[in-house]
Amino acid sequence: VLNELLERYPGWSNGYVLRARLHLRNGEGLEARRQTLIALAIEEENFEAMVVLSQAYLLINSPEQSYLCLQQAVRLNPRLRHSLQEDIKEALKSIDLERARRRRDKRREVPVA
């Protein structure tokens, strides 16, 4: 039904956000990302799309991008600051874990003299 609605109303940005949420639920991060980017192309200031895009980036292991999306969502709608606190903490934790992994990988690459 959602696909039919989007065919009929291709300018309905929140329809793409809804479809992105479905893809997230199914573990399809790249497709969720694609759907939210379509929504943002239609409506640049769609803070809900930014939040969903953040979740998609976390799913595809891009925590820095996730954090940037959360920051943008809060810029678009400052009232989100409180409700997104846990998401922001999760993104920052993922960034720290990713940086630690990169450091470990880099140490393994250094030849022993």
N, C-alpha and C positions, 0 to 999 in steps of 0.2 A: 504494500500500500504506500509506504514512504517513497519508494522509487517512482511510483506512478504520480504521486504528488509533486515530486521534484521535476519530473518530465513536464508536468502541466504548469508548474510555477518555478522555473529555473532560477529566479531571482530571490527565492526564499532562503536566505542564508542560514537561518536556524534549522532548516530541514537538513542541511549538510552537517550541521553540528550534531543533530540527532543521529544521523547515519554514522558519523564518526564515533559517537558513544557506543553504538552497536558493534562497530569494528573493534573498539577497545575491549569490550566485553568478551569478544571472541579471540582476543590476543593478537589482533592484526594491527600492529602499531603503524606500519608504513601506510596502510590504506586509511587508517584514522587520521594520520598526518595529512594525507592528500585531501581528504574531505574537509578538514578544518582550513586548509589553505584555500580551497575553493570558497568556503564561507567568508574568509577574510578578504578575498579578492572582490567579493560582492559588497561586503560591509566591513571596512577597515577597522572600525572601532567596536567590533563585536567582542566584548570582554569574555563572554562565555566560550567563544571559539578559542580564544587565547588560553583559557584554563584547560580546555580539552586538548589543545595542541601541546600544552605542557605535559599532560598525562601521556600523550602519545610519545613524546620525546623521552620520557622516563622509561617507557616500555621498550624503546629501541636503543636504550643505553646511551642517551645524549643528555646527561644531567645539566650541563651548562646551558644548552638550548632550553631545557625545561625551566630552569631558573629565570632566564631572560623573558620567557613567555609569561611567567607569573608576575614578574616586575611590570611588564607591559599591561597585564590585566589590572593590576592595582593602580597603575597610572590612569587607565581608562575609567576605572570605577574604584575610587579610594575606599569605599565602604567594604570592599572585599578584603582589605588588609587583615582584619580579624579572622574572617572565616577561612582564609587561605594560610593561616599561620602553620598548620600542620603540613600542608603541601610544600610550603617554602622550606620548612625544616627537613622534610624528606628529600627535597631536591639538593639542599646544601649537604646533607649527609651522603647522598649519592655522588656528589662532586668530590667530596673528601675521599670516599672509597675509590673512585676512579683515579684520582691523583696518586693515591697510595699504590694502587695496582701498577700505574705507569712507572713510578719510582722503582718498584720491585723488578719490573720487566727491564728497565734501563740498567739496573745493577747487574742483572743476569747477562746482559749484552757486553758489559765491560770485560775485556780480556784480562786475565790474571798474568801479571808480569813475572 
